[in-house]
Amino acid sequence: MKTIRLITFLIVLGAVYSCKEKRNQKPIEPPMKKKTVVYQVFTRLFGNTNTTNKPWGTIQENGVGKFADFTYEALNQIKDLGITHMWYTGVPHHALINDYTAYGISNDDPDVVKGRAGSPYAVKDYYNVNPDLAIDPAKRLEEFKALIDRTHNVGMKVIIDIVPNHVARNYEGVTNPEGVEDFGVSDDTSKEYDVNNNFYYIPGEAFKVPEWQNGYLPLGGEKSSLVDNTFEENPAKWTGNGSRLAQPHFNDWYETVKVNYGIRPDGTKDFDELPEAFWTKDYIAHYEFWKDKTLPDSWHKFKDIALYWLDFGVDGFRFDMAEMVPVEFWSYLNSNIKMKKPEAFLLAEVYNPELYRAYIHLGKMDYLYDKVDLYDSVKHIMKGYGWTDHIPVVQQKVADIEHHMLHFLENHDEQRIASPDFVGDPKLAKPAMVVSATISTSPTMIYFGQEVGEPGAEEAGFGSPTRTSIFDYIGVPHHQRWMNNKKFDGGQLSEEERDLRDFYQRLLNFTIGSDALMGDYQEIHYYNKDHTEGYDHRVFSYVRWSSNQKLIVVSNFDAHKSYDLQLKLPEDIIANWQLENKTYQLKEKLYGKASKKLSVNDGRGEVQVDLEPLQSFIFGLKQ
């Protein structure tokens, strides 16, 4: 119950900030002229050509990808897909089961590691990288730096993870810069809480590993001297998800410990709050506000980590579980990041819509996941029971912050589209992908393998099917067919898989080159429901425009039904576009095969559209 109270308090705390957005916030203008497209790649899985896929397989049995597998050929193929930013997931050195003691790295305990390959969100050393990813673990930092350089040389930016809410239970920096002290080294462990402790403690109680459930055993039950149902930690620390139990539950984040940011156990704060005026101030003002303040030690530690990686060449960060960390810390961290690198790309995992505006305006985040509204809505539509009528509703909810709401249909936490537990057929995502990528000015993200219909079907070990495992050594079969023994030419793809990748390539490349997609938006869905015969809740339509480009987007989410429609453009759009009563040519932008005519009469527009099942059109107006 205490854990629940703490998490509830933090949520309520953010909600208080979100209430302040009721003041007349103006929409923030997009800072870029063209769309951003992020390619999330699970780094250790990308280049692995091993197809053994034994459940709980070792690194020797199932293989692992390396930094070096991202060759110039691979990176150019990814860039040609329409990608602007690479999010290399799982780069910071996290706890894992492999012996690297020859390189001065301590072994990790399987009793507090999930899977063999370990969770990328249980970081063990923030000043180094996962030794699994290096050909020579002694030169792992040099190999990652070479990957950053290759990525930059082909014209893409680099994003990595930072996980400020928690670290691995066995955190141990082995290559810290001079003067950098590990988390917890100077903590007063006799206290549950001290403002400058990096962790929370349970004085007088030693940590106990969870009681394993559902047939789970570390390493899949393999006999190992490391598996003894114990892990030495005395006193016990709070667990990453906030559990205050010395023996966390199996479903707790037992492999991690929660970082203390100066929030007392009763929920009160040991740091200054931002004045109300800071809702509308820029990152420079936020930086100035914090620079002379006395702040908890953990704030400084994570600032130093972020600046270290910026100096290393990284272009931005994806922040895990950002809403579990106080928004004031984000103001401090992100303003420091922006002072060093104003163009840094800052993406946060926030799932509570009541917190969105606080984490954008006060926390100075660039982008948040649009998971709870847009993703969840289109997922329901793809599965057949959602209505497209809901899309304008969720878009209106975030109209003032739409540029900041990153869109995706897959990531490492979500089910693969092609999994039977989602929709089972990657083609069913085509209309949703068109809408997701073109409805707003926000960035688009795809997950590696999505573009070839990867179903995540492997029984990997700790990971379960439907999601490609982030905990195990495993191969990714559809993606491996695209790799084609590291030729990266799609040589082993089926015709359907090749066609799917071609669709993604056409769509994403169109988005990063379109002026209109960084301009204005208006839905025409409800107008057509009222005025167009045969138009229903399985179709969705809207317009996008800028001063030099006008687009009409229409998608059919139905896998079986065709539509023969006289799609309408209402008077206000015709007036806004300054169209005369005449006929205009429309050019289809994805495949270039369908030319249509827009007829304008009496200030209203009409275009004949024949939509096959799952078909989308992006029509550009020729003027």
N, C-alpha and C positions, 0 to 999 in steps of 0.2 A: 504493500500500500504506500509506503514511503516513496518508493521509486515512482509510482504513478503520480503521487502528489508533486514530485519535483518536475517531472515531464509536463504535467498539467500546468504548473506554474509558469514554466518557460513558454508554453504555448499561449497562455493567457497574457504573459508579458508582451509577446509579439503582437497579440491581438489588440492590446492597448495602443501600440504604435500604429497598427493598421487603421484604427478608428480615426487617427489624425489625418488620413488621406482624404477624408470627406471634405477637407478644405479644397478649394477649387484648384486642384492640380491640373496643369496643362499637360497634354501628351508631350513626351520628350521626342524631339526630332531624331530620326536615325542618324548615327554619326558616320555611316558609310554609304557610298553611292550604290553599291551592289550587294547582293545577298552573300552571306557566309554559309558554307556547308562544311560540317564537321564529320570526319570519318573516325568513329571510335573503333580502335583495334585492340584486342586483347593480346598484348605484345608477345607473351610466351607461346601463344597458340598460332600466331600468324604463319610463321615459316616452318612449322612442324609437318614433315611429310610422312611420318610414321603412321601406319594405318592399323596397328595392333589393337588399340582401344580396349585393353584389358581393364575391367573394373578394379580400382585401387592400384593400377599399374605404376611401377616405379618410373623414374625419369629414363632409366636404361631401357625399360620395356616399352613404354609408350612414347618416348621422345619428347623433345621440347624445342621451340623455336628460339632464335637468337636475334640480337640487334642486327647482326650482319646479314640476316635474311631479307632485310629491307634494302635491297639493292637499288641502284638507280633505275633499273628496269621495272622493279616492283613499284617504286615510288612514282615513277612517271605514269604507269598504268593507273594508279590510284588517282593521281592528279587529273588524268584525262577523263576519269569518271565524273569529274565536276567538283572536286574536293579542294577546299582552300585551307583547312586546318586538320592536322592529325592529332587525335587524342590517343596517346600511347598509354593504355591502361595497365597498371601493375608494374610500373617502373621502380618506384622507391623500394628499397630492400625490406621485404616483409618476412615474417616467420614462415619457414618451410622445412620439409623433411628431406634433407640431403646433407652430406658431410662435407663442409668446407673449412674444417679446422686447420687444414694446411695453409689457409689464407688468413688465419687469425680470426675467423668467424666461429662463434660458439654454436654448438648443435642446438636445435630447437626441440622442445618436448612435445611429442604427439598428443599428450593429454590436453594441451592448450593450443593445438593447431588444427584447423579444419581442413580435412583432406591431406594429401601428401604435398601438393604444390603450394598449399596455404592460401589464405585469403589475402588479396592485395590491399585490404583495408585493415590489416593488422600489421602496421608498419613497425619494423624493428630498428631501422637505422635511417633517419631522414637525410643524412649527408652522404648516402651511397645508394647504389642501385642493386637490383636483384641479381645475385651471382649466376643464377640459372641462365640468364639472358646473354652471358658473355662467352665467347669462345675461350678466352683466358680470363678466369675470374679475378686474377690479380690486376688485370687491366680493364675491369668492367666500367669504370668511369670514363676511360678513354674511348671505349667502344660505344658508349652511349653518346658521348660528345661527337663522335664521328657520324652517328645516326642523325643527330640534330643538324649537323652541317649538311649532310646529304639531303635532308628534308628541306632545309632552307634553299639549297642549290637548285632544287626542282621547282621552287616557288610556293611552298606551303609553310604554314606556321606550326609550332609544336606546343601541345598542351599536355601536362601531366597532372596526376592526382595529388592533392594534399588533404589529409583527413584530420582536421583539428579537434574533433570531438573525442578521439580515443587513439591509443597506440597499443602495440602488442604488449602482452603481459611481461614478456622478457625483453623489453626494449634495451638495446645495447649499441651505442655508437662506437664504431671502431676507427673511423677516419674523420672525426669531428675537426673542424677548423680550430686553430689555436684560440683558446679562451672560451670555447663552447663546452658547456657542461650538460651531461645527459639529463633527460627528464627524471625527476625524483631524487637525484643524488643528494641534494641539500634539504630535502623535505624533513620536517619534524613529524616522524611517524607515530609519535605518542598522541597526536591530535587527529580527530576525525577531519578537521578542516583548519587550515591556516591560509591566509590570502596569498602567500607566496609558495605554498606547497603546489607542486604540479599535479598531485593526485589527491583523492579522498581516501581515507583509511577507516578500517574497522578495528580499532585498538583492542588488543587482548584476544583476537581470533585469528587463526591461521586459515589461509585459503584451502578450500577443498574442491577437487574437480567435480563437475556435475555428475549426477546419476544418469548413465547412458540410457537412452530410450529407443523404441522402435527398431530394435535389433542392431543399433549402431554400436560399433566398437572402433576405437582409434586404429588407423591403418587397416581397416576392414577386418580386424581380428588377427592380423599377422603377429607372430611372436617377435618381440623386440625388447632389448634391455632397456629401451627408453620408455616403453609403455608399462607403467607400474601403478597407474591410477593415483598418482600424486604429482604435485607441483609445488615447489617450495616458495612460499610467499607469506611472510609473517612480519607485521600484521597484513591481513588481506586488504585488498583495495576494492573500491567500488568498480563494478563491471561497466563496460563501455556504454551499454544502453541505460545505465543509471541504477541498476540493481545494487542494493546495499547489503546483499547477503554474502556471507563468507563462502557459502557454497551456492553459486548461481545455478539457475535452472538450465536444463539442456538447451532450451530455446532462447536463453539470454546470449548476449555476445561475449561468451565466457573467455574467448581467446584474447580479449582486449580489456584495457582499463580506461576509465573515464578521466579526461583531463579537466582540471580545476581552473576556471577562469575568473575566480573571485565571486562566485555565487555561493553564498553560505548554504548549509543544509536546509535551512528554513526558507530558502528562496530569495532572501534579501541580498543586496549587492554591496560589494566592497570596492566600487569604482564609480566614477562620475557618470551621470546620464547626459545624453546630448540635449541641448536646449531645443525647444520646439522649432525654432527658426531653421534648424539644420535639415529639415525635410527638403528644403529647396536650395541648399548650398552645395557647391561643387567639392570635389575631392581635395582641392587645395585648402579650403576652409576647414574641412574635417581633419586634415593633417595638422594644421596649425592648432586646432583645438586640443589634440592629444599630445603634442610634442613636449609640453612642459608638465604633464600629469604624472603622478606616481601610479603605476599600473602593476597588476599581478604579473609574476614572473613568467607564467605561461604565455601571456600576450607577446612578450619580447622574444621568447623562444620560437614561436611560430612566425613572427615577422622575420627573424633572422634566417629561418629555413626558406621562406618564400624569396627573400632577396638573394640568398645563395643561388637558388636555381635560376633566377633571372640573370644573374651574372654568368651562369653556366651556359646560357643561350636559350633557355625555355621562354616561350612567348605568352604563356598564360596557364591557368590552373582550373581544374574542376574540383570543387570543394564538396566532399562527402558529408551528408547529413548536416547541412549548414544550420538548419533550424534548431538543432540541439545545442548550439553555441550562441551566446548572447549577441544581439545585433550590434551593440557598442563595439565589441571586439572586431567585427567585420568592418565597421567604420574605420577603426584604427589600422587594421591590416591592409585593407584594400586601398586606403588613401596613401599608405606608405608604398604599396606596389605601384600605384598610378604616378606617384611623384618620381619614381625611378624609371617607369616605363608606361607612359600615358596610354599607349595603344594596347597594353596587356589585355588578354581575353580572360574574363573572370566569369565562370559558370558555376552555379550552386544548385545542389539538390535540396529543394524545398517543396514539401507536399501539402502544406496547409495554405489554402488560398487567402486566408485572413492575414497571413504574414508576408505576402508577396511584396506589397508596396513598402513595407518597412525595410525589407532586405534589399530592395532596389534603391530607394531614396535615402534611407539612413545607413544601410550596410554597404552602399556603393557597389552592389553587384551589377555586372553588365547583363547577365542572363540567368534565368531560372528555368527549370524543367516545366513545360506545360503538360504535366502528367494528369492531374486530377480532372481537368476540364476537357481540353481538346483530345488528348490521347485516349482517355477513358470513353469519351463520346464516340470517336470514330471506331474504336475497338468494338463497341456494341453494335454499331452500324455494320461493320464488316462481318460480325457474327450473325447478323440477320434480324436481330430484334430491336436495334436502335433505329431511330428516324433521323434523317438529315435535317429535319426541322430544328433539332437541338443545336446544330453547329452555329447558326447566327446568335443563339442565346449565349453560348459560352464565349464567342468572340466579343460580344458586347460587354461581357463582364470584365474583360481585360483591355478594353479599347484604349484606355489611357496609358497602358504599359505594354501594348501588343508587341512592340519591337523587342522587348526584354524576355519574351516567353519562348524559349527554344522549343522547336517541334521535333518529334521523333515518333517512329512506330516500333523501333526496337532499341534496346540497350542491354547491357549485361544483366540487369535486374529483371527484365521483362521476358515473357515467353516469346520464343521465335514465332513469327507469323505462320511459318509453314508447319509448326507443330500441330498435331491433331487437337491438342488442348486449346489452341488459339483458333485458327480457321483451317489449317491443314493444307492449304494451297496458296503459295505465294502470289499467284495472280490476283487473288481476292484483295490484295493490298494496293493494287494499281490505282484505283480511284482515290483511295484514302491517301496515297502517297502524293498524288497530284494536288489534292486539297491541302495536305499538311505543308507541302513545299511552296505553295503559291498564294495562300490565303492572307499572309501577313508579311511584314518586313523582317520578321524574326529569323534567326539562323535556323537551318535544317540540320539534323543529325541522322546518319545511318550507322548501323553496327556492321562490322565486317562480316561478310557472308550473307547479309540480308539481300544484297543485290543479285545473288545466285540461288536464293531460296533455301538457305541452310535451315534444317528443321530442328536441330538440337536434340537428336534422338538417342544419344549415347548414354549408356549406363556407366557413368564415369567413376563412381565411388561415393564421395561425400555429396557431390552434385547429383541432381536428379534430372531425368529427361524433361524436355520442353525448353530448357535454358542451357545454352552451351556452358559447361561447368567452368567456374572461375576458381575452383578449389583443387582441381585434379590435373595430372598430366594426361592429355588427351589429344587426339587428332580431330579435325573439323572437316568431315568428308566432302561436302559440296564445295567448300572453300578450297580444299586440297585439289579438287578437280580443276578449279580455276588456276591454281598455282602451277599445275602441270609440271611437277618435279622441278620447281623453281624457274621455269621459263616465264611464268606470269603472263601467259597468253591465252588462257581459257581453253587450252587444247583438249582437255578431257571433259569439258562441259557437254551436256546434252543440248539438243536444239532448243528445248524449252528454257533451259537455264541460260543459254546464250541470248535468247530473245529477252529474257527478264533483265539481264545485265544491260542489254542495249537500251531497254526502256529507262532504267535508272540513269544511264549515261546521257541520254537525250534530255530527260527531265532536269537533272541537276545542272547540266551545262547551260540549259536555257535559263535556269533561275539565276545563275551567277552572272549572266550577261544582260539581264533585263532591267531597264530603268523603271518600268511600271511596277515591278514587284517591290520597289523601294518607295513607291508613291502611295496613291489613295486606293481605298477599298470600299466597295458597297455591295452588299448581297442583293441579288434579284430573285432569290428563291421564293420568298413569300409572294412577291408580285406575280411570278409565274404560276404559283399554286392557285392564285385567284383568277388569272387571266388566260392560262394556256391549257388547252384540252389535253388530257393524258399525262400531264406533269404531276408527279406524286413524291412521296417522302423517300423514295429510293434514288432520286435525282437531286443534285445540288448545283447551284449556279451563282456566279458573282462576277463583278467586273473589277479590274485593276487598271490604274492609269497614272501616267506622268505627263509632262508637257509634250513629250515627243513619242509616246507609245500608249496605245489603248488596247486592252485585252478583255476578251470575254471567255470565261472558264466555265465549263459544264462537265459534270461527271455522273456516270451511271454506276451506282454501287451494287446493282442487282446482277447476280451471276447467271441468270437465266432469261431475263426479260429485256427485249429491245424497246426503244422509244422512238417514235416519229413525232417530233415536236415543232411547233412554230414558236421558238423561244422569243420572249419579248424583252425589250429594253424600255423602261419607263421614261416619262417625259423629263424628269429631273436629270437623268444621266445624259440624255440626248442634248439637253440645254447646256449641261456642264461641259460636254465634249464639243459643243458648238457645231453640231451636225445640222446640215440642211435637209430639206425634204427631197432626197434623191437616193440612189442606190450606191452603196460602198462595197468595195471588195474586201473580203476577209481571207487571211492566209493562216492555215493551221501551223502551229509553231513546233510541234513535237516531231511529226513524221513528214510534214510538208506535202501530204497527199490530198488533203481535203481543202479545196477552195470553196468559199461560200459567199453569199451576197447578203448584206444587211440593207434592208429596205426601210427608209425613214419616211413616214407619212403622218401628217398632222402632229408632228413633234414626238412621235413614238417610233421605236425600232422593232424590227422583226427579222428573224433569221431561221431558215429551215435547218433543223438539226436531226440527223438520224444516228441514234446512239445504239451501238451493239452492246451486249452484256459486258460490263466492267470497262467500258470505253470512256475515255475522257478526251475533250478537245480544249486546246488553248488557241483561240482565234485572235489574231492580231489585225487591227484595222489599218487598211492602206489608205492614206490621205494624200 
